Protein backbone atom coordinates (compact mmCIF):
# COMPACT_ATOMS: atom_id res chain seq x y z
CA UNK A 1 0.00 0.00 0.00
CA UNK A 2 2.87 2.39 0.62
CA UNK A 3 3.64 2.22 -3.09
CA UNK A 4 0.08 3.20 -4.01
CA UNK A 5 -0.02 6.00 -1.43
CA UNK A 6 3.25 7.35 -2.80
CA UNK A 7 2.11 7.02 -6.41
CA UNK A 8 -1.22 8.79 -5.90
CA UNK A 9 -0.09 11.23 -3.23
CA UNK A 10 -3.51 10.70 -1.67
CA UNK A 11 -3.79 8.15 1.18
CA UNK A 12 -7.60 8.15 1.10
CA UNK A 13 -7.73 7.50 -2.64
CA UNK A 14 -5.09 4.78 -2.29
CA UNK A 15 -7.17 3.06 0.38
CA UNK A 16 -10.31 3.25 -1.76
CA UNK A 17 -8.43 1.78 -4.72
CA UNK A 18 -7.05 -1.00 -2.51
CA UNK A 19 -10.49 -1.86 -1.15
CA UNK A 20 -12.40 -1.70 -4.46
CA UNK A 21 -10.90 0.12 -7.43
CA UNK A 22 -14.15 -0.35 -9.35
CA UNK A 23 -15.88 2.09 -7.00
CA UNK A 24 -13.35 4.88 -7.68
CA UNK A 25 -13.79 7.27 -10.61
CA UNK A 26 -10.82 6.42 -12.83
CA UNK A 27 -10.12 7.24 -16.46
CA UNK A 28 -10.88 4.45 -18.93
CA UNK A 29 -7.26 3.43 -19.64
CA UNK A 30 -6.40 3.18 -15.93
CA UNK A 31 -9.55 1.19 -15.20
CA UNK A 32 -8.87 -1.17 -18.09
CA UNK A 33 -5.28 -1.73 -16.98
CA UNK A 34 -6.45 -2.51 -13.45
CA UNK A 35 -9.07 -4.91 -14.86
CA UNK A 36 -6.30 -6.59 -16.83
CA UNK A 37 -4.10 -6.82 -13.71
CA UNK A 38 -6.95 -8.66 -12.01
CA UNK A 39 -7.17 -11.03 -14.97
CA UNK A 40 -3.40 -11.59 -14.85
CA UNK A 41 -3.76 -12.38 -11.14
CA UNK A 42 -6.83 -14.60 -11.21
CA UNK A 43 -6.68 -16.34 -14.57
CA UNK A 44 -3.42 -15.67 -16.40
CA UNK A 45 -4.05 -18.60 -18.75
CA UNK A 46 -6.94 -16.66 -20.28
CA UNK A 47 -4.92 -13.58 -21.26
CA UNK A 48 -4.79 -13.12 -25.02
CA UNK A 49 -3.47 -10.79 -27.68
CA UNK A 50 -6.93 -9.29 -27.93
CA UNK A 51 -6.59 -8.08 -24.33
CA UNK A 52 -3.41 -6.24 -25.29
CA UNK A 53 -5.04 -4.84 -28.43
CA UNK A 54 -7.96 -3.53 -26.36
CA UNK A 55 -5.55 -1.78 -23.97
CA UNK A 56 -3.69 -0.26 -26.93
CA UNK A 57 -7.05 0.85 -28.33
CA UNK A 58 -7.57 2.91 -25.17
CA UNK A 59 -4.29 4.70 -25.80
CA UNK A 60 -2.00 2.70 -23.54
CA UNK A 61 1.52 2.19 -24.85
CA UNK A 62 3.26 -1.17 -24.86
CA UNK A 63 5.55 0.17 -22.12
CA UNK A 64 2.57 1.10 -19.93
CA UNK A 65 0.98 -2.30 -20.47
CA UNK A 66 4.27 -4.06 -19.69
CA UNK A 67 4.68 -1.96 -16.53
CA UNK A 68 1.16 -2.88 -15.39
CA UNK A 69 1.68 -6.59 -16.01
CA UNK A 70 5.09 -6.59 -14.33
CA UNK A 71 3.79 -4.75 -11.25
CA UNK A 72 0.86 -7.16 -10.94
CA UNK A 73 3.12 -10.19 -11.39
CA UNK A 74 5.71 -8.88 -8.92
CA UNK A 75 3.09 -8.22 -6.25
CA UNK A 76 1.53 -11.64 -6.89
CA UNK A 77 4.91 -13.31 -6.52
CA UNK A 78 6.06 -11.41 -3.43
CA UNK A 79 2.70 -11.80 -1.67
CA UNK A 80 2.64 -15.54 -2.31
CA UNK A 81 6.20 -15.98 -1.05
CA UNK A 82 5.49 -13.86 2.04
CA UNK A 83 2.27 -15.74 2.80
CA UNK A 84 3.88 -19.15 2.26
CA UNK A 85 6.68 -18.29 4.67
CA UNK A 86 4.54 -16.45 7.21
CA UNK A 87 6.37 -13.17 6.75
CA UNK A 88 5.01 -10.31 8.84
CA UNK A 89 4.67 -6.89 7.21
CA UNK A 90 7.13 -4.35 8.51
CA UNK A 91 5.05 -1.81 10.47
CA UNK A 92 7.16 1.08 9.16
CA UNK A 93 6.41 0.10 5.58
CA UNK A 94 2.76 -0.69 6.25
CA UNK A 95 2.12 2.84 7.51
CA UNK A 96 4.44 4.70 5.13
CA UNK A 97 2.62 7.66 3.62
CA UNK A 98 -0.26 7.64 6.09
CA UNK A 99 -0.80 10.81 8.06
CA UNK A 100 -2.22 10.28 11.52
CA UNK A 101 -6.00 10.27 11.42
CA UNK A 102 -6.31 10.32 7.62
CA UNK A 103 -7.28 6.66 7.36
CA UNK A 104 -9.25 4.92 10.07
CA UNK A 105 -7.02 2.76 12.18
CA UNK A 106 -3.86 4.71 11.46
N, C-alpha and C positions, 0 to 999 in steps of 0.2 A: 504494500500500500504506500510506502514511503515514495516509491518511484512515481506512482500515479499522483500523489499529492504534489511532488516536486514538478512533475510535467504540467499539471493543470494550474498550479499556483493557488488552488482553491480547495482546502481540505473538505469542505461540505460537498462540493461537486464530486470530488474523488470518492467520497464515501457513498454517495448516491450511485455513481457508476459501478462501484464495487458490489453494492447490494443488488442493483437491477439496472443495468445500462439501458434497457429498453424503455425505462420510465423517464429518461433524461432527454431533453431536446438536443439532439445532435444533428449535424449536417449529414446528408445522405452518404457521402463517401466514408465518413467515420463510422457511421452505423453499420454500413455494409462490411467494413473491415472487421469490426467487432463481431458481427454475425459469422463471418468467415473464421475468425479465431475460435469461436465456439465450435464450429464444425470441425476444425483442425483438432480441437481438444476431444470432442465427443465421438466423432466418427471419421477419422482421418482417411480411412479407406474409401470414403465416398467423395473425396475432393477430386474435382476434374478440371480440365482446361477451360470448360465453360464457366466455372467459378471465377477463374482468373480473368477471363474475357469480360465478365460482368463487372468486376472491380475496375478493370481498365476503362470500361464504358462509362463509369462514374467519374473518370478523370484521375484515378490513382495511377501513379507510375509503377513500373516494375520494382523500383527500389523501395517504394512505400509498401507495396504488397509483400516483398521479401522481408522488410523490417517487421511488419505485423506478424507474419508467419514465424519468424525467428524468435520474436518476443514471446509469442504464445507457446512455442515449443520449448523454449528455455524455462519459462515458468512451470510448464507441465513437468518437465524433467526434474527441476530442482525441488518442486513440491513433492513429487513422488519419492525422491531420494530422502528428503527430510522426513516425510511421514513414515517411510519404511524403516528408518533408523531411529525414529522417536526424537528427532531434533526439536529442541525448544526454540522459539523465536526470540532473538535478542531484544529485550525490552527497549533499548535505545533505538534500534532500527524500527521496531513496531510503532513507536510514537514519533518518529522523525517527521517533522513538518506539521505537527498538530499543535495548535495554540491552545493553551488551557481553556476549557470551557467551550471551544468551538464545536466539538463533536461530543455527544453524550458518552460518558464513560472515560473521557480523557482527563 
